[in-house]
């Protein structure tokens, strides 16, 4: 078993730490976002949704783990079962990053540029504190201030991010 609890480091207080642990607000917002995508994909049946625990091996060798990712069904099913078990060697079709209080907006934008440079075609940045959503595609960026919802067509057909439920 990979990453079993006994091999993970303990904090000085004796609790387990995996390096990707987030605070309560961040975890809750990630769950809300996953729920939105899960409901949409349940109706559309276009692909697979992944949480922040999933690392993707990009073509240039980087392993990146977005807060949430979407992969089209045919791309996922084209992988060998062994490839699906490890870090999938593919570029997600869409990635989402939610800013935590410990991150600056500039850090989040740098992550977005790294995803775009690796071939991701849709990057969505959510800033729950400033009530902003940035949608980045190759050669195009859109910023929304305090939107009710943000349509993500054509990459995610029929999906409109309900941004208000993701703002603090």
DRENDO-1510 file (C-alpha; in Angstrom, 1 decimal, always signed):
<recs>
REC; n; res; u; v; w
REC; 1; UNK; +0.0; +0.0; +0.0 .
REC; 2; UNK; +1.4; +3.4; -1.0 .
REC; 3; UNK; +1.5; +6.2; +1.5 .
REC; 4; UNK; +0.3; +4.1; +4.4 .
REC; 5; UNK; -0.1; +6.1; +7.7 .
REC; 6; UNK; +2.8; +4.4; +9.5 .
REC; 7; UNK; +5.3; +5.7; +7.0 .
REC; 8; UNK; +4.0; +9.3; +7.1 .
REC; 9; UNK; +5.7; +11.9; +9.3 .
REC; 10; UNK; +4.2; +12.9; +12.6 .
REC; 11; UNK; +4.0; +16.5; +13.8 .
REC; 12; UNK; +5.6; +17.3; +17.2 .
REC; 13; UNK; +2.2; +17.0; +18.7 .
REC; 14; UNK; +1.9; +13.4; +17.4 .
REC; 15; UNK; -0.7; +14.0; +14.7 .
REC; 16; UNK; -0.2; +12.7; +11.1 .
REC; 17; UNK; +0.8; +15.1; +8.4 .
REC; 18; UNK; +0.8; +14.4; +4.7 .
REC; 19; UNK; +2.0; +17.8; +3.5 .
REC; 20; UNK; -1.3; +18.4; +1.6 .
REC; 21; UNK; -3.5; +18.9; +4.7 .
REC; 22; UNK; -5.7; +22.0; +4.5 .
REC; 23; UNK; -7.7; +24.0; +7.0 .
REC; 24; UNK; -11.4; +23.7; +7.6 .
REC; 25; UNK; -12.5; +26.6; +5.4 .
REC; 26; UNK; -10.3; +25.4; +2.5 .
REC; 27; UNK; -11.5; +21.8; +2.8 .
REC; 28; UNK; -15.1; +22.8; +3.0 .
REC; 29; UNK; -14.8; +25.0; -0.1 .
REC; 30; UNK; -13.1; +22.2; -2.0 .
REC; 31; UNK; -15.9; +19.9; -1.1 .
REC; 32; UNK; -18.5; +22.4; -2.3 .
REC; 33; UNK; -16.7; +22.7; -5.6 .
REC; 34; UNK; -16.3; +19.0; -6.0 .
REC; 35; UNK; -20.1; +18.7; -5.3 .
REC; 36; UNK; -20.9; +21.2; -8.1 .
REC; 37; UNK; -18.7; +19.4; -10.6 .
REC; 38; UNK; -20.0; +15.9; -9.5 .
REC; 39; UNK; -23.7; +17.0; -10.0 .
REC; 40; UNK; -22.9; +18.5; -13.4 .
REC; 41; UNK; -20.9; +15.4; -14.5 .
REC; 42; UNK; -23.6; +13.1; -13.2 .
REC; 43; UNK; -26.0; +14.7; -15.7 .
REC; 44; UNK; -23.5; +15.1; -18.6 .
REC; 45; UNK; -21.4; +11.9; -18.0 .
REC; 46; UNK; -18.4; +13.4; -19.8 .
REC; 47; UNK; -15.5; +12.3; -17.7 .
REC; 48; UNK; -14.0; +12.1; -14.2 .
REC; 49; UNK; -13.6; +14.5; -11.3 .
REC; 50; UNK; -10.5; +14.4; -9.1 .
REC; 51; UNK; -9.8; +15.9; -5.7 .
REC; 52; UNK; -6.6; +17.6; -4.4 .
REC; 53; UNK; -5.1; +14.3; -3.4 .
REC; 54; UNK; -4.5; +13.3; -7.0 .
REC; 55; UNK; -1.2; +14.1; -8.6 .
REC; 56; UNK; -1.0; +14.2; -12.4 .
REC; 57; UNK; +2.3; +13.4; -14.2 .
REC; 58; UNK; +2.5; +16.0; -16.9 .
REC; 59; UNK; +4.4; +15.4; -20.2 .
REC; 60; UNK; +7.4; +17.5; -19.1 .
REC; 61; UNK; +7.8; +15.3; -15.9 .
REC; 62; UNK; +6.2; +17.6; -13.4 .
REC; 63; UNK; +3.7; +16.1; -10.9 .
REC; 64; UNK; +1.1; +18.6; -10.0 .
REC; 65; UNK; -1.9; +18.3; -7.8 .
REC; 66; UNK; -4.7; +20.9; -8.4 .
REC; 67; UNK; -7.4; +21.4; -5.8 .
REC; 68; UNK; -9.9; +19.9; -8.3 .
REC; 69; UNK; -9.5; +18.5; -11.8 .
REC; 70; UNK; -11.6; +17.2; -14.6 .
REC; 71; UNK; -10.5; +14.7; -17.3 .
REC; 72; UNK; -12.6; +13.7; -20.3 .
REC; 73; UNK; -13.7; +10.1; -20.2 .
REC; 74; UNK; -11.9; +8.9; -23.4 .
REC; 75; UNK; -8.6; +10.3; -22.1 .
REC; 76; UNK; -9.0; +8.5; -18.7 .
REC; 77; UNK; -10.1; +5.2; -20.3 .
REC; 78; UNK; -7.1; +5.3; -22.7 .
REC; 79; UNK; -4.8; +4.9; -19.8 .
REC; 80; UNK; -3.6; +1.4; -18.7 .
REC; 81; UNK; -4.9; +0.3; -15.3 .
REC; 82; UNK; -1.4; +0.6; -13.8 .
REC; 83; UNK; -1.2; +4.2; -15.0 .
REC; 84; UNK; -4.5; +5.0; -13.3 .
REC; 85; UNK; -3.3; +3.6; -10.0 .
REC; 86; UNK; -0.2; +5.9; -9.9 .
REC; 87; UNK; +0.1; +9.5; -10.9 .
REC; 88; UNK; -1.9; +9.5; -14.1 .
REC; 89; UNK; +0.4; +10.5; -17.0 .
REC; 90; UNK; -2.0; +13.0; -18.6 .
REC; 91; UNK; -3.0; +16.7; -18.7 .
REC; 92; UNK; -6.4; +17.4; -17.1 .
REC; 93; UNK; -8.9; +19.2; -19.3 .
REC; 94; UNK; -9.7; +21.6; -16.5 .
REC; 95; UNK; -8.1; +22.5; -13.2 .
REC; 96; UNK; -9.4; +24.5; -10.3 .
REC; 97; UNK; -7.4; +26.2; -7.5 .
REC; 98; UNK; -9.0; +27.8; -4.5 .
REC; 99; UNK; -6.9; +30.5; -2.7 .
REC; 100; UNK; -6.3; +29.8; +0.9 .
REC; 101; UNK; -5.6; +32.6; +3.4 .
REC; 102; UNK; -1.9; +31.6; +3.4 .
REC; 103; UNK; -1.5; +32.1; -0.4 .
REC; 104; UNK; -1.2; +35.4; -2.2 .
REC; 105; UNK; -3.2; +36.0; -5.4 .
REC; 106; UNK; +0.2; +36.2; -7.2 .
REC; 107; UNK; +1.1; +32.7; -6.0 .
REC; 108; UNK; -2.2; +31.4; -7.4 .
REC; 109; UNK; -1.6; +33.1; -10.7 .
REC; 110; UNK; +1.8; +31.6; -10.9 .
REC; 111; UNK; +0.3; +28.2; -10.5 .
REC; 112; UNK; -2.2; +29.0; -13.2 .
REC; 113; UNK; +0.6; +29.9; -15.6 .
REC; 114; UNK; +2.4; +26.6; -14.8 .
REC; 115; UNK; -0.7; +24.7; -15.6 .
REC; 116; UNK; -1.2; +26.5; -18.9 .
REC; 117; UNK; +2.5; +26.0; -19.8 .
REC; 118; UNK; +2.0; +22.2; -19.2 .
REC; 119; UNK; -1.0; +22.1; -21.6 .
REC; 120; UNK; -4.1; +22.6; -19.4 .
REC; 121; UNK; -6.8; +24.3; -21.5 .
REC; 122; UNK; -8.9; +25.7; -18.7 .
REC; 123; UNK; -7.7; +27.0; -15.3 .
REC; 124; UNK; -10.2; +28.4; -12.8 .
REC; 125; UNK; -8.8; +30.4; -9.9 .
REC; 126; UNK; -11.2; +31.2; -7.0 .
REC; 127; UNK; -10.4; +33.8; -4.4 .
REC; 128; UNK; -13.1; +33.3; -1.7 .
REC; 129; UNK; -11.8; +36.3; +0.3 .
REC; 130; UNK; -11.8; +38.9; -2.5 .
REC; 131; UNK; -15.0; +37.3; -4.1 .
REC; 132; UNK; -13.1; +36.9; -7.4 .
REC; 133; UNK; -13.0; +34.2; -10.1 .
REC; 134; UNK; -10.3; +34.2; -12.8 .
REC; 135; UNK; -10.8; +32.0; -15.8 .
REC; 136; UNK; -7.7; +31.4; -17.8 .
REC; 137; UNK; -7.4; +29.7; -21.2 .
REC; 138; UNK; -4.4; +29.8; -23.6 .
REC; 139; UNK; -4.1; +33.4; -24.8 .
REC; 140; UNK; -7.2; +34.6; -22.9 .
REC; 141; UNK; -8.1; +35.5; -19.3 .
REC; 142; UNK; -11.3; +36.7; -17.8 .
REC; 143; UNK; -11.8; +38.1; -14.3 .
REC; 144; UNK; -15.2; +38.2; -12.5 .
REC; 145; UNK; -15.8; +40.3; -9.4 .
REC; 146; UNK; -18.5; +38.9; -7.1 .
REC; 147; UNK; -20.3; +36.9; -9.8 .
REC; 148; UNK; -23.4; +34.9; -9.1 .
REC; 149; UNK; -22.2; +32.2; -11.5 .
REC; 150; UNK; -19.4; +31.8; -14.1 .
REC; 151; UNK; -20.1; +29.8; -17.3 .
REC; 152; UNK; -17.2; +27.5; -18.3 .
REC; 153; UNK; -18.4; +26.6; -21.8 .
REC; 154; UNK; -17.2; +25.2; -24.1 .
REC; 155; UNK; -14.6; +23.2; -22.2 .
REC; 156; UNK; -17.1; +22.2; -19.6 .
REC; 157; UNK; -20.4; +22.3; -21.6 .
REC; 158; UNK; -23.4; +23.4; -19.7 .
REC; 159; UNK; -21.4; +24.0; -16.4 .
REC; 160; UNK; -21.7; +27.3; -14.7 .
REC; 161; UNK; -19.7; +27.6; -11.5 .
REC; 162; UNK; -22.0; +28.8; -8.7 .
REC; 163; UNK; -19.4; +31.2; -7.3 .
REC; 164; UNK; -21.4; +32.7; -4.5 .
REC; 165; UNK; -21.5; +29.5; -2.5 .
REC; 166; UNK; -17.6; +29.4; -2.7 .
REC; 167; UNK; -17.1; +32.9; -1.2 .
REC; 168; UNK; -16.5; +33.6; +2.4 .
</recs>
